[in-house]
Amino acid sequence: MKDEEMEFLQEQLEATELLPCASCQQETLHAHVEVLERYAHATEFLMECTACGTRRSWMLLETAE
């Protein structure tokens, strides 16, 4: 596998999260589709289940380091 292919796959994997799916009733990988809104301490994403394709919003809280 070429370096750029491996880098692309790594970026794709980093843009997913293991979340409970309301449709599948399982914990599945959800891909970040787009950023819906940015707040001072959180970001709202549109997420898509990689198993069934259902989309929903997800709030990611940012912790102070």
C-alpha positions as CSV (number, residue, x, y, z in Angstrom):
1,M,0.0,0.0,0.0
2,K,1.3,3.4,-0.9
3,D,2.1,6.0,1.8
4,E,-0.7,8.4,0.5
5,E,-3.2,5.6,0.6
6,M,-2.2,4.6,4.1
7,E,-2.4,8.3,5.2
8,F,-5.9,8.6,3.6
9,L,-7.1,5.5,5.5
10,Q,-5.7,6.8,8.7
11,E,-7.5,10.1,8.3
12,Q,-10.8,8.3,7.6
13,L,-10.4,6.2,10.7
14,E,-9.6,9.2,12.8
15,A,-12.9,10.8,11.6
16,T,-15.0,8.0,13.1
17,E,-16.3,7.3,16.6
18,L,-17.7,4.2,18.2
19,L,-21.2,5.3,19.2
20,P,-24.6,3.7,20.0
21,C,-26.8,3.7,17.0
22,A,-30.5,4.4,17.5
23,S,-31.5,2.4,14.4
24,C,-29.1,-0.6,14.6
25,Q,-29.4,-0.8,18.4
26,Q,-25.6,-1.6,18.5
27,E,-22.4,0.3,19.1
28,T,-21.1,0.9,15.6
29,L,-18.6,3.2,13.9
30,H,-20.0,6.6,13.0
31,A,-18.3,8.8,10.4
32,H,-18.1,12.6,10.7
33,V,-20.1,13.9,7.8
34,E,-19.9,17.6,8.5
35,V,-19.5,20.2,11.3
36,L,-22.9,21.7,12.1
37,E,-22.0,24.2,14.7
38,R,-19.0,25.3,16.8
39,Y,-19.5,26.6,20.3
40,A,-17.1,27.9,22.9
41,H,-16.5,24.4,24.5
42,A,-18.2,22.0,22.1
43,T,-18.6,21.1,18.4
44,E,-21.8,19.6,16.9
45,F,-21.2,17.1,14.1
46,L,-23.5,15.3,11.7
47,M,-22.6,11.7,12.2
48,E,-23.5,8.7,9.9
49,C,-23.6,5.1,11.1
50,T,-21.3,3.0,8.9
51,A,-23.5,0.0,9.4
52,C,-27.0,1.3,8.4
53,G,-26.4,4.8,7.1
54,T,-28.6,6.6,9.6
55,R,-27.5,10.2,10.3
56,R,-27.8,12.2,13.5
57,S,-26.2,15.1,15.3
58,W,-23.6,14.5,18.0
59,M,-22.1,17.0,20.4
60,L,-18.4,16.6,21.2
61,L,-17.4,18.5,24.4
62,E,-13.9,19.9,24.4
63,T,-12.0,19.5,27.7
64,A,-9.6,22.1,29.0
65,E,-6.0,20.8,29.0
